[in-house]
Amino acid sequence: MAIEEDSSDNHGVTWRRGPLLGKRGFGSVYLAFLKKAKLRKSFYPPLMVAKSAEVSSSSSLQKEKEVFNHLPDCPYILECYGEETTMSKDGKMLYNLLLEYASGGTLANLIKRTGGYGLPELDVKRHTRSILKGIDYIHSHDYVHCDLKPDNVLLVPSGDGDFVPKIGDFGLAKKVQKTKKRKFDCSIARTAFYMAPETIVDNIQEFPSDIWALGCMVFEMLSGKSLWSSNPNETTEKACKRMVDRYELPKIPSWISKDGKDFLKACLVKNHQFRFTIEMLLIHPFVSGIDET
């Protein structure tokens, strides 16, 4: 849903900047239309998304482009078409990252539309398998996403009237490496409810951290509710204490199927050394019999 129309300038060489779709921490997101004169000669699609920020504060977007360069041609990752710097009439320079347009919105939007009841389990299985394959591709290239959540999973038309979930927003992604341990400040974490216990306690962000976030997303798809936000009056700091308490396990609703419960328990193991790997999850009964088509 467009929020407002952008000004008539600051277009690209082959594309026109359209309505503003929203604002994020890195900058703004716009629809982008291919100019009619370029339709036949351009390799860009007719409709895209432009993530834009002033050049002086575009380091996050430029880093995201670098990650996309290392993750080409995966059907479960949002497609990146390129980058371009544009200049407005008032002299403002913008860095623009051109991405695939997800007309189905985000997974978060889809969950919200259920009114707190969650998605049909068959849909959850299908979406989960697609997201798993995206994570597998990311991990196979030695990257950790570090910010997996329903807001960063986009729904792209599959061509048969349905939508394929694709992972996007790689601004926080990083190569796997040992980092110096430091205390994580939950009070400034905007996505704390999807962070693994080891990330909150020791700032460890490795492959198992993405698996924990996946478990949080699957829980939310099934139940329509966040894993840790049962008390609306609870502060983020108090929720973080519950998340890292090894004796407090996530409460999984009894009505979730046996395979669903088992899959969630495999992802939501507080000790990251015992969490299931992506390879183990891909053959789990919850998703192994699901074909995306």
ABEGO torsion letter per residue (X at the ends): XBABBBBABGBBAABBBBBBAEBBAAEBBBBBBBBAAAAAABABBABBBBBBBBAAAAAAAAAAAAAAAABBGBAABBBBAEBBBBBBAAGBBBBBBBBBBBAAEBAAAAAAAAGGAEBBAAAAAAAAAAAAAAAAAAAAAGBBAGABBAAABBBBBAGAGBBBBBBBGAAABBBBBBBBBBBBBAAABAAAAABBAAAAAAGBBBAAAAAAAAAAAAAAAAAGBBAAAABAABBAAAAAAAAABAABBBBBBAABBAAAAAAAAAAABABAAABBBAAAAAABAAAAABBAX
